[in-house]
């Protein structure tokens, strides 16, 4: 990563960072893996959408996990 790219990436909203991640990952994994990752990232994108990566805190992640568990999603699914 070139100098400054990390900071630039950290400013991206979560949904844009996910897009970049998936684009960079696609040439290296199977189609099924891409489908799986897109499915698993969907709820995260819905929850964190516009939040810039640099604003994430541990409480955000644990709050998301708790919210998912509270609506009946299995722990295994939340962990994926």
Secondary structure by P-SEA (a helix, b strand, c coil): cccaaaaaaaaccaaaaaaaaaaaacccccaaaaaaaaaaaaaaaaaccccccccccaaaaaaaaaaaaaaccccccccc
